[in-house]
Each structure stands twice: as structure tokens, then as C-alpha cells.
Amino acid sequence: MFNKAEVLIVPYNSEYKEDLKRLSYEWLEKYVSVEPEDEKIINNPEEVVLNCGGFIFFAKYNNEIVGTVSLIKLNGENAFELAKLAVTEKYQGLKIGRRLMEKCIEVAKLEGASKIVLFTNHKLTAAIELYKKFGFSFVSLKNIKYLEADLKMELEI
């Protein structure tokens, strides 16, 4: 029996690097495709995300990593990009993505960010609905770094 209270949100640790790859590839290969920018983030999380002021979180359930999300610091802006939100298929629909989103918003606020942006694709309706529940709204699609992204959303915090 699944118990939401037993899901822990933990920060990146190098022991989770393979979990980041596993979850990211599982999600990308199922819903869109793996792009060069994805490869850069997935294969170099310390260099691309953490060393630049960002964060990576994982959802841990029964000592298994079942979800992840990244907050990438945007250069020259008081903002973060929410990226690589993924929950393994077995645990989807159990509000783990919501818990990961809550952690990102909490940390972005603590860091004094003014907004969180994200890029997505119109086909990802469940994800878009989750983003809307947190108050993200659609904005003009510019400064796009993902080939398949056709929507940009933003949350003022």
C-alpha cells in the first residue's frame, strides 16, 4: 500500500546520478525525444545545474528513487527554470510530482527568486494541468533552448 507520508524529497547526491539519468530518459523517450540540451543536463548535472546555483531534488519512496526535478538558475536573472520533472511510471498519479513542485517553489522563494519559468510541449497535458494548479501561466515563447518545446510558462513568486 502506497503511503504519501513515506515519500521523502531529498537533494542531489552523486549517488543519485544514475537515477537522474534513468528517470529522465524514461520520461523523455516515452513522451518526446532526447535533445542535445537534455543530454547536457542529464550527463553533467553538477556542472550544468548545481555549480551554477541550481538544485536537483529526488522523490524517495521505500529507499527507491521514484522521481526527480531540477531548478536551473537563469544567467543574469533573478529566476529559475524548472526542468526534468519526472516520476517513474509505476508511481505516477500519486501526487509525487506535486511534492517535487512544492519543493522547487519553496526553494526558489528562499533563494529570493522573482519567478520560475518552464518549457513544455502541448502534448503533455497532465504536466500542463499540474503547472496550472500551481499558478503557472502561458507567456510568449522566446529564448527557447529545447527543440520540441512549443509552450513557455511562468510563475511569479
Buried (B, 14 or more C-beta within 10 A) or exposed (E): EEEEEEBEBEEBEEEBBEBBBBBBBBBBEEBBEEBEBBBBBBEEBEEBBBEEEBBBBBBBBEEEBBBBBBBBBBEEEEBBBBBBBBBBEEBBEBBBBBBBBEBBBEBBEEBEBEBBBBBBBEEBEEBBEBBEEBEBEEEEEEEEBBEBBEBBBBBEB
